[in-house]
């Protein structure tokens, strides 16, 4: 799990809080962002040295950009959208995130689970996170061409449909520039499923613009 806590300079004691509120027009101070990442092995550093996955790199980029955010990586290798759905309520209650990044669906495809089920789970997770006050970023994946053109298109549309219906942000393809390069195996581990550490900076670059716009 990647987590970085920032201490706000100056405690909001009772004697100091009232003037601060008066100066800001009576508005409460904005809470520092808490980014909850709910994903699978692509986000859980499967087969990688600790600290080299894109979520860990996100934590470092936030520090470089001087954005006082906390990153909570709740990704689990092998997880499906159903597994994420089962875990989400407890995660929302525990961490009270301001932003939720959902990176799930790849294992649904590998297991041949119904597309309607995948879309329903993603939609439910998005709705629940939004109801808890979080902004949601869906991070999509795509299946290889050997799944067939029709299935490949329909699977990609799952993420697009949920993003449109729930008005959530979307990264269409986490592995853009990794899985669709001139040598598709160059940036993958021997299993040809999980990217190498060298691929994860590109994966972060794919996620960052959409996430930065939400912060």
N, C-alpha and C positions, 0 to 999 in steps of 0.2 A: 504494500500500500504506500502511496506517495502522499505525504501530507506536510504542509508548511504553515505554521501558525505565526501570525503577525500580531505584535503587541502594539496597540494604539497608544501613542504618546499622550500622557496626561489622562489621569482617571477622571471619569465624569462623576465627580462627587456632587452631592446635592447642592452645595453652595456654588459650584461652577456650572452646573447644567442649565440653570434657569437663564443666566445671561446669554449663554450660547444659543438657546432656543429663541430668545428675543431677537438676537442679531440675525438669525436665519429666517425670520418671519414666522416663527412658531413651528417650523418643520423639524421632525426628528432627524438626527444624523443618519446618513445612509450606511447600511451595514456592508462591510467588506465582502466581496464576492466569495462564494463557496461553490466550487465547480465539482460536481459529482459525475464521474465517468462510470457508466454501467456497460461493460463490454465483455468480449470473449478473449480468446488467446491472442488476438491481434492487438489487444490493449493491455494484456496481462503479462507481457514480456516473456512469453513462452519461448524457451530455448535460448534466451538472451542473458548476458550479464546484467545484474541489477543496475538500474539507472540509465539504461540505453534505449528503452522503449519510448514511443512517442509521447506517452503520458508523462513520463519522467522528464522528457525534454520540454514538454509544455510547462512544467513547474519551473524549469530554469529560464525559459523565455519570459514568463511572467515576471520573474525577478529582474531580468535584464531590462524589460520594459517599465519596471517600477510600478507594476500593477499589484496592489496588495491583496492578492487572492490566495485562497487555500484550495488545493487540489486533493480530492479524495478519489483514489482509484479503487473502485469496487468491482473490477473486472475479474471474471473467473474463466479459466481455460475450459473449453468444451461447452460453455453455456449456450443455451438457446433462448429465443424470445420468451418461451414459456418459463424458463428458469429465471430470466430477468424480471418477468412479471411477478413471479412468486417472491422475489427478494425486494422488490422496489419499495413497498410500503414501509418496511422496517428501515430501509436506508434513508428514505425521506424524513422519517421521524427522528432518526438518530443524528443526521448531519444537517438538516434544514437547509438544503442547497438553494442558492439563488439561480444556479444554472445546472442543467442536467444534460450530459452528452450520452446519447444512446447509440452504442455500436454493437448491434446484435443482428443476427439473421443468417450469417454465413453457415453456421452449423445446422440451421433449419434446412438449408439447401442440401448440405452434405448428407443429411439423414432422410431427404425426400419428404419432408413434412409439407402439408398442404399450404399453398400460398395464402389462402384465406385466413388460415390460423396465424401465420406469421404477421400478416397485415393487421389482424385483429389485436394481437398482442402488442405490437408496436403502437397502434392507435391508443390502446388502453393505457400503456405506460406514459405516452405523451400527455394524454388527458389528465392523468393523475399527478404528474409532475407539474403541469400548468396549474392545476387546481391547488397545489401546495405553494404556489407563488413563484415557481421557477420558470425561467426561459429554457426552451428545449432546442437542442441541436441534434438532428438525426444524422448519423454517419452511415452511409450506405456502402455496400459491397456488391460486387458483380460476380457472376459465375462464369467459368470457362466456356468457350464456344462448343465444347463437346456435349454440353447439356442440351443443345439444340437452340436454334435462333428464336423460336417462339417462347420457350421457357426462359431464356436469357432476358428477353425483352420484358416479359411479365414480371420476372423477379425484380428487375430494376425499377419497374413501375410501382412496386409495393412501397418503396421508400418515398417516391414522388407523390403517390396518392395520400399517404399519411401526412406528409409535410404540407400539402395543399389543404387537406381537409381540416387539419388542426392548427394551421397557420404557424408552423414551426420552421426553423431554419434547417437547411439541408446541405450536406456534403455528399454529392452523388456517388463518389467512388473513392474510398479511403486509399486504395492501392494504385491510384492514377500515377503513371510515371514509374511504377514498380512492376506491376503485372502485365502492362501493355507496352513494355519497351521492346527494343529490337531483339534482345535475348531475354525472354520471359523468366528463365531460370536463374539468371545471374544474381539477382538480389533475394534469392530464397534459400532457406535451409535445405538440407538433403531430402526432407519430406516433400518439398515442392509446394507446401501449403503455407508455411510460416515464414515471413520475411526475415532477413538477416538484420543485424544491428545497423548496417550501412543503409538500409532502406528506410529506417524510422525517421530520420530528419526530413525526408521527402513526405512521409505520411503526415508529420506534424505540419509541414508547409501546406498540405492539402486541407487540413482542418483549421488552421490558424485564422485565415481571413474571415471565415463565417463566424467563428467563435469570438474573435476580436470585435466584430461588429455588434455582438450581443452584450459585451462588457461595458 
